[in-house]
């Protein structure tokens, strides 16, 4: 039986001072741990980059308006591709493939 591959995203959002925005997982694998932002690709996402942008915005407080567009949260622009990593779950015959991106926001502070 062929393994199911689930496409996920992981986005590291960094500011000009090199600080990385992390979120604390609230459920499933890694609950209570800190991680980059991201999640599962949905059928309505236009691209894997769109998935990463949507997930960052959702996980930083974005909520849908009356027309279903996300409002609020951190909006990221062009993403830089870091590659991908697979997490295998043989007992489920499943692979979670995380497509990884990073985004620099803001500028370095003047200290």
N, CA, C and O of each residue as an XYZ file, in Angstrom:
444
protein
N       0.840     -1.178      0.000
C       0.000      0.000      0.000
C       0.891      1.250      0.000
O       1.830      1.361      0.789
N       0.582      2.165     -0.881
C       1.361      3.395     -1.014
C       1.052      4.359      0.128
O      -0.093      4.480      0.563
N       2.096      5.045      0.606
C       1.913      6.002      1.705
C       1.170      7.246      1.232
O       1.401      7.743      0.130
N       0.275      7.740      2.082
C      -0.401      9.004      1.818
C       0.573     10.132      2.161
O       1.188     10.128      3.228
N       0.709     11.100      1.244
C       1.559     12.260      1.510
C       0.660     13.467      1.733
O      -0.078     13.880      0.838
N       0.730     14.030      2.941
C      -0.029     15.233      3.281
C       0.917     16.419      3.157
O       1.994     16.427      3.753
N       0.516     17.417      2.385
C       1.351     18.603      2.166
C       1.028     19.647      3.233
O      -0.126     20.027      3.428
N       2.069     20.093      3.910
C       1.957     21.066      4.989
C       2.941     22.203      4.701
O       3.807     22.083      3.834
N       2.796     23.307      5.439
C       3.756     24.399      5.319
C       4.326     24.741      6.687
O       3.697     24.511      7.719
N       5.515     25.289      6.668
C       6.164     25.813      7.862
C       6.844     27.103      7.435
O       7.672     27.095      6.524
N       6.502     28.210      8.083
C       7.051     29.508      7.708
C       7.744     30.139      8.903
O       7.151     30.290      9.971
N       8.999     30.503      8.714
C       9.766     31.206      9.739
C       9.747     32.685      9.389
O      10.314     33.104      8.380
N       9.089     33.471     10.234
C       8.966     34.909     10.030
C       9.999     35.577     10.928
O       9.967     35.419     12.148
N      10.924     36.332     10.309
C      12.039     36.931     11.031
C      12.017     38.439     10.866
O      11.712     38.955      9.791
N      12.350     39.152     11.960
C      12.434     40.606     11.855
C      13.867     41.025     11.552
O      14.767     40.187     11.495
N      14.074     42.321     11.360
C      15.381     42.838     10.984
C      16.472     42.630     12.018
O      17.656     42.764     11.709
N      16.082     42.302     13.251
C      17.063     42.034     14.305
C      17.356     40.554     14.454
O      18.072     40.151     15.371
N      16.802     39.730     13.548
C      17.064     38.293     13.585
C      16.175     37.515     14.535
O      16.403     36.326     14.759
N      15.162     38.166     15.099
C      14.232     37.449     15.975
C      13.213     36.712     15.114
O      12.723     37.248     14.120
N      12.897     35.478     15.504
C      11.964     34.636     14.759
C      10.657     34.533     15.538
O      10.656     34.258     16.737
N       9.541     34.758     14.838
C       8.212     34.645     15.444
C       7.848     33.172     15.531
O       7.856     32.459     14.528
N       7.530     32.724     16.736
C       7.126     31.339     16.958
C       5.726     31.310     17.559
O       5.290     32.272     18.191
N       5.041     30.218     17.358
C       3.734     30.001     17.973
C       3.799     28.750     18.830
O       4.541     27.819     18.519
N       3.036     28.724     19.893
C       2.996     27.537     20.763
C       1.871     26.632     20.283
O       0.715     27.046     20.196
N       2.230     25.387     19.974
C       1.234     24.419     19.501
C       0.251     24.104     20.618
O       0.643     23.907     21.769
N      -1.028     24.060     20.266
C      -2.059     23.815     21.267
C      -2.644     22.411     21.197
O      -3.341     21.982     22.116
N      -2.362     21.686     20.098
C      -2.960     20.351     19.975
C      -2.084     19.453     19.101
O      -1.127     19.899     18.469
N      -2.444     18.202     19.092
C      -1.801     17.160     18.296
C      -0.313     17.035     18.617
O       0.129     17.396     19.708
N       0.452     16.520     17.656
C       1.880     16.281     17.882
C       2.582     17.587     18.226
O       2.445     18.585     17.518
N       3.330     17.571     19.313
C       4.081     18.753     19.723
C       3.286     19.741     20.551
O       3.753     20.859     20.771
N       2.099     19.373     21.022
C       1.293     20.293     21.827
C       2.132     20.836     22.986
O       2.818     20.086     23.680
N       2.061     22.160     23.180
C       2.820     22.824     24.235
C       4.213     23.252     23.815
O       4.887     23.964     24.560
N       4.654     22.838     22.654
C       5.990     23.187     22.145
C       5.911     24.408     21.240
O       4.865     24.705     20.662
N       7.037     25.111     21.125
C       7.144     26.273     20.233
C       7.534     25.803     18.843
O       8.309     24.858     18.695
N       6.994     26.464     17.823
C       7.246     26.060     16.446
C       7.050     27.264     15.523
O       6.456     28.268     15.915
N       7.554     27.150     14.294
C       7.245     28.132     13.275
C       5.759     28.058     12.943
O       5.058     27.171     13.430
N       5.281     28.974     12.127
C       3.862     29.037     11.781
C       3.597     28.257     10.500
O       4.446     28.204      9.611
N       2.435     27.662     10.411
C       2.098     26.936      9.191
C       1.008     25.926      9.428
O       0.440     25.851     10.518
N       0.720     25.158      8.418
C      -0.325     24.152      8.534
C      -0.598     23.468      7.211
O       0.195     23.538      6.272
N      -1.724     22.816      7.164
C      -2.091     21.954      6.047
C      -2.591     22.755      4.846
O      -3.337     23.724      4.988
N      -2.162     22.326      3.665
C      -2.653     22.906      2.416
C      -4.124     22.530      2.240
O      -4.515     21.387      2.476
N      -4.926     23.502      1.824
C      -6.348     23.275      1.571
C      -6.605     23.348      0.078
O      -5.844     23.982     -0.653
N      -7.667     22.707     -0.382
C      -7.992     22.666     -1.812
C      -8.165     24.050     -2.413
O      -7.863     24.253     -3.589
N      -8.650     25.013     -1.618
C      -8.908     26.357     -2.144
C      -7.651     27.223     -2.237
O      -7.699     28.295     -2.839
N      -6.527     26.789     -1.658
C      -5.289     27.562     -1.746
C      -4.773     27.536     -3.182
O      -4.683     26.477     -3.802
N      -4.437     28.715     -3.702
C      -3.990     28.822     -5.095
C      -2.610     28.209     -5.310
O      -2.292     27.775     -6.417
N      -1.788     28.170     -4.262
C      -0.429     27.623     -4.356
C       0.045     27.267     -2.956
O      -0.608     27.610     -1.971
N       1.171     26.587     -2.865
C       1.722     26.258     -1.553
C       2.174     27.530     -0.829
O       2.129     27.595      0.399
N       2.612     28.546     -1.595
C       2.971     29.829     -0.987
C       1.729     30.505     -0.404
O       1.792     31.122      0.659
N       0.602     30.383     -1.107
C      -0.661     30.938     -0.602
C      -1.067     30.241      0.695
O      -1.589     30.881      1.608
N      -0.830     28.940      0.777
C      -1.098     28.206      2.013
C      -0.273     28.783      3.151
O      -0.804     29.051      4.229
N       1.030     28.979      2.921
C       1.914     29.507      3.970
C       1.458     30.899      4.411
O       1.410     31.184      5.608
N       1.123     31.763      3.454
C       0.657     33.120      3.794
C      -0.630     33.070      4.616
O      -0.759     33.767      5.623
N      -1.580     32.241      4.180
C      -2.856     32.117      4.894
C      -2.634     31.617      6.313
O      -3.205     32.157      7.260
N      -1.814     30.599      6.462
C      -1.562     30.026      7.782
C      -0.901     31.037      8.718
O      -1.275     31.128      9.887
N       0.080     31.800      8.219
C       0.719     32.824      9.057
C      -0.329     33.839      9.505
O      -0.378     34.211     10.677
N      -1.158     34.281      8.577
C      -2.157     35.283      8.914
C      -3.175     34.726      9.916
O      -3.532     35.405     10.879
N      -3.638     33.498      9.693
C      -4.598     32.887     10.625
C      -3.984     32.723     12.020
O      -4.617     33.037     13.028
N      -2.753     32.230     12.062
C      -2.131     31.918     13.347
C      -1.646     33.153     14.099
O      -1.214     33.052     15.247
N      -1.716     34.326     13.452
C      -1.354     35.563     14.151
C      -2.577     36.457     14.353
O      -2.441     37.664     14.556
N      -3.763     35.869     14.298
C      -4.973     36.591     14.655
C      -5.887     36.988     13.527
O      -6.910     37.625     13.776
N      -5.565     36.638     12.286
C      -6.433     36.974     11.164
C      -7.754     36.215     11.236
O      -7.789     35.031     11.569
N      -8.838     36.918     10.916
C     -10.168     36.296     10.906
C     -10.866     36.627      9.591
O     -10.624     37.689      9.017
N     -11.727     35.737      9.107
C     -12.425     36.006      7.848
C     -13.459     37.125      7.987
O     -14.158     37.219      8.996
N     -13.544     37.972      6.955
C     -14.588     38.989      6.920
C     -15.843     38.380      6.284
O     -15.901     37.169      6.071
N     -16.842     39.212      5.982
C     -18.101     38.719      5.423
C     -17.916     38.000      4.091
O     -18.690     37.104      3.754
N     -16.887     38.391      3.330
C     -16.637     37.761      2.030
C     -15.628     36.619      2.110
O     -15.250     36.051      1.085
N     -15.192     36.283      3.319
C     -14.265     35.174      3.484
C     -12.798     35.542      3.382
O     -11.935     34.669      3.479
N     -12.498     36.835      3.187
C     -11.095     37.268      3.136
C     -10.570     37.447      4.544
O     -11.283     37.919      5.430
N      -9.305     37.062      4.746
C      -8.711     37.225      6.066
C      -8.400     38.686      6.333
O      -7.884     39.392      5.466
N      -8.721     39.135      7.548
C      -8.460     40.502      7.973
C      -7.708     40.428      9.288
O      -8.080     39.662     10.177
N      -6.646     41.222      9.416
C      -5.850     41.218     10.640
C      -4.733     40.198     10.552
O      -4.543     39.547      9.525
N      -4.007     40.071     11.630
C      -2.865     39.165     11.649
C      -1.713     39.724     10.839
O      -1.813     40.815     10.278
N      -0.633     38.990     10.778
C       0.548     39.406     10.016
C       0.393     38.953      8.579
O       0.179     37.771      8.309
N       0.501     39.900      7.659
C       0.445     39.576      6.236
C       1.876     39.513      5.714
O       2.632     40.477      5.839
N       2.240     38.390      5.136
C       3.578     38.243      4.583
C       3.525     38.369      3.066
O       2.532     38.000      2.439
N       4.576     38.879      2.495
C       4.653     39.049      1.049
C       5.356     37.879      0.396
O       5.018     36.719      0.632
N       6.344     38.200     -0.430
C       7.081     37.169     -1.149
C       7.873     36.310     -0.175
O       8.581     36.826      0.691
N       7.750     35.013     -0.322
C       8.408     34.068      0.576
C       9.655     33.496     -0.081
O       9.708     33.327     -1.299
N      10.654     33.201      0.737
C      11.862     32.529      0.257
C      11.755     31.052      0.617
O      11.451     30.702      1.757
N      12.006     30.198     -0.354
C      11.893     28.752     -0.198
C      13.128     28.208      0.517
O      14.257     28.493      0.117
N      12.911     27.427      1.574
C      14.010     26.799      2.310
C      14.179     25.324      1.964
O      15.208     24.730      2.287
N      13.187     24.729      1.313
C      13.240     23.294      1.027
C      12.077     22.584      1.700
O      11.058     23.205      2.003
N      12.227     21.285      1.935
C      11.162     20.525      2.565
C      11.744     19.429      3.429
O      12.900     19.034      3.276
N      10.912     18.943      4.348
C      11.301     17.840      5.228
C      10.092     16.923      5.391
O       8.958     17.390      5.493
N      10.344     15.619      5.413
C       9.278     14.630      5.585
C       9.291     14.072      7.000
O      10.351     13.764      7.546
N       8.108     13.945      7.589
C       7.923     13.231      8.840
C       7.101     12.000      8.508
O       5.966     12.112      8.044
N       7.675     10.819      8.745
C       7.000      9.572      8.392
C       6.298      8.979      9.601
O       6.831      8.963     10.711
N       5.075      8.488      9.355
C       4.267      7.839     10.370
C       3.891      6.455      9.842
O       2.799      6.272      9.304
N       4.800      5.469      9.995
C       4.551      4.140      9.424
C       3.260      3.488      9.922
O       2.588      2.779      9.172
N       2.912      3.733     11.204
C       1.703      3.122     11.753
C       0.441      3.641     11.074
O      -0.589      2.969     11.085
N       0.513      4.831     10.483
C      -0.617      5.410      9.758
C      -0.439      5.299      8.249
O      -1.330      5.675      7.487
N       0.732      4.772      7.809
C       1.070      4.705      6.396
C       0.970      6.100      5.766
O       0.380      6.281      4.700
N       1.570      7.088      6.465
C       1.411      8.487      6.088
C       2.741      9.228      6.210
O       3.568      8.925      7.070
N       2.920     10.206      5.324
C       4.051     11.134      5.378
C       3.486     12.540      5.432
O       2.646     12.904      4.610
N       3.940     13.336      6.394
C       3.636     14.765      6.399
C       4.845     15.465      5.798
O       5.926     15.472      6.387
N       4.656     16.056      4.620
C       5.740     16.764      3.927
C       5.587     18.257      4.193
O       4.632     18.883      3.732
N       6.529     18.818      4.935
C       6.514     20.244      5.262
C       7.351     21.013      4.257
O       8.562     20.811      4.161
N       6.706     21.891      3.513
C       7.386     22.793      2.597
C       7.727     24.027      3.437
O       6.835     24.665      3.996
N       9.015     24.362      3.525
C       9.479     25.390      4.457
C       9.837     26.686      3.732
O      10.451     26.678      2.665
N       9.433     27.793      4.344
C       9.683     29.129      3.808
C      10.196     30.030      4.921
O      10.070     29.715      6.104
N      10.770     31.148      4.524
C      11.065     32.197      5.496
C      10.715     33.538      4.886
O      10.688     33.707      3.667
N      10.447     34.494      5.777
C      10.051     35.835      5.368
C      10.680     36.825      6.327
O      10.548     36.683      7.543
N      11.359     37.820      5.795
C      11.918     38.897      6.590
C      10.922     40.047      6.609
O      10.491     40.513      5.555
N      10.552     40.508      7.803
C       9.618     41.631      7.912
C      10.284     42.728      8.730
O      11.095     42.458      9.615
N       9.934     43.942      8.424
C      10.482     45.084      9.168
C      11.935     45.318      8.846
O      12.497     44.704      7.939
N      12.537     46.214      9.599
C      13.936     46.562      9.416
C      14.687     46.389     10.708
O      14.097     46.275     11.782
N      15.987     46.371     10.591
C      16.828     46.266     11.778
C      16.623     47.510     12.632
O      16.567     48.625     12.113
N      16.513     47.317     13.938
C      16.318     48.465     14.823
C      17.612     49.274     14.921
O      18.707     48.740     14.745
N      17.471     50.544     15.200
C      18.614     51.450     15.359
C      18.955     51.529     16.845
O      18.386     52.341     17.575
N      19.874     50.696     17.285
C      20.229     50.666     18.704
C      21.367     51.590     18.995
O      21.800     51.693     20.143
